Amino acid sequence: MPKVLVSDSIDKTGIDIISQVAQVDVKTGLPEEELVKIIPEYDALMIRSGTKVTKEIIEAATQLKIIGRAGVGVDNVDVTAATRKGIVVVNSPEGNTIAAAEHALAMMLSMSRHVPEANQSVVSGKWDRKKFIGVEVYKKTLGVVGLGKIGSHVAKVAKAMGMKILAYDPFISKERADQLGCNLVDMDLLVQESDYITLHIPKTDETYHSINAETFAKMKPTARIINCARGGIIDEAALAEALKEGKIAGAAIDVYENEPLEAESPLRELGQKIVMTPHLGASTAEAQVNVAIDVAEQIRDVLLGLPARSAVNIPGMYPDTLEKLKPYLLLAETLGNLVSQLAGGRIDFLNVRLQGDLATGDSKPVVVAALKGLLSQALRERVNYVNASIEAKERGIRVVETKDASVRDR
């Protein structure tokens, strides 16, 4: 029977799902060296944000098939190392959408009306109304950076509250932004014109410290910024400096570059200018159940030999396209295997031709399936949908895709 390690606190509903097909061991708070020692026993690892799945842990995992992150971000997983080893990494991209969006909105309103400080004042026995004069969000401009599921929900709710919405997202069409009631603009204009800026983007090499001293210098002195996305997007030292010098009016922060937030962080010294919470974006009862069920079902499916619906390291394998592509993936893999057998030796070049309706969509999953079939003769079980592209690249196999949407089935 497969074994699954749960190394962070996960809702029991998720554990019950996995228990249908595997032995589940719940061991939370383990240091890296302990994980390295025990991970060879396990076929799957289920985590939240607490466990850091490093390259060392992944290299020690001799039979690990899947790492499931019960949440959206996977920045605590070395996805590159997992991909190279053929380990599927999955998350729950929609399970905490509402929770995260509502927390961003709550932070915006709390900051605007000094709710945390006013509460503390009353608790301490004071009644100082004049000290906590706030500002309204009605008719203010909200700049939404990232119009994914969370950012889109924030935009819709803020629009209903009477806010004007600017948005920056290079991967969103103007038509989609129009549907959401957003004015799609470049980042500079959004920074300069917004009264509030809310971040809903992942932390990547490109976005790390992308909100910095230069950004704050362009913002209105009355502007406020909210980050319930990922720590490290904002340069925290630059933010503290901007707030101290009055370059911006306020900040509401839920995520930090290092968590827990260091005792000596300059953000702790800003008083009423900042509202901070300890990474609570997904911390609702409903979200915890949703992400646990979503990821547990994917772990169960992978252990049963089925595909994962939200794998972050399988190109193009999104839930809405997977079902449609299943027969094509099987065909592509079979044809790739056939090509490998017919070639009978080294292959330097693979041409994947897609015709008809298939040529109009994302071709990555079909190409990956063809590569998996092509390499299966040489690599057998060591090649899968996760690492097929890397294995092909390392062997110098050049892939060319040819598309012709004009040719259709009769």
C-alpha angles and dihedrals in degrees: 000000000000118000125223125195118209106195100174133046108283128179111263091238090069093047090051091055094053091044088068090072107016148032107260122208116190110204113158131186096026118163118235094256091055092049090050089053098050104029094087088072095060137084095192139022123205119195145160124204097299100072117072108209101205132187089257092057092047093049089052092052104097098174105020112136103173142018113202120199111198095215141038108277124066098187089119089063125075092230093178092057091045092049092050089053093047095248116148114230115202135179139178105254095178106028096092100027096116094041093052094044093049091048091054090051092046090051091050092052094042091053092046094052100033090238098162094049094043090051092050090048093055092044089054090055101261130126104198108154097162092059093063105053105154139188132247124241092208111115091004122128117250118198111206114198106199122021099209122128095294096041091047092053091048089051093050094049093044090050089053088053090059099260125142109236127217117179138192120197122136091200097055124086122231088242091058092047090050090052088056093047092247130139105225110220139159119272096254093055092046091052093048098045105037126101089194128023121197122189123218104163134110123254109255136149087270097049098040107118089349087141101063145135091299090054094049090049089060096048125095113262086237093051125113130201131213126196119185093142116077135332115245096042088096120054096233096200090053090047092052090049093048092051094046092050094045094242087135130019104229151339137214113200130183100163132051140196090243120028129236089039110252117254090235095050112135088224089073091063100058101087115188093004093076138043115203134186129181101252096294099152094113096029103116125114090239095050094049091055093044096052093042092054094043096051095038090055090051092050090049091050095049091049087053091052096257126128123264114242098212106035111157095200100048106085114240096353096140121156095242094053101035096076093050093048100046097099092044092050091054091047093047092050092048092049091048089053091048092051090052092052094045093048091054093194146025116354119203101169138036123188114198112194119196123189138185121358091350090065093060098060137059107304098190097095092050092049091049090050091051091050091049090054092044093053098038092087091060102031102029111185093359092078123070142148091284101055104022094101093049093047091050093048092050088053092052095246110158116210123206122187120206119192130191114173093177093073109080138170115271 
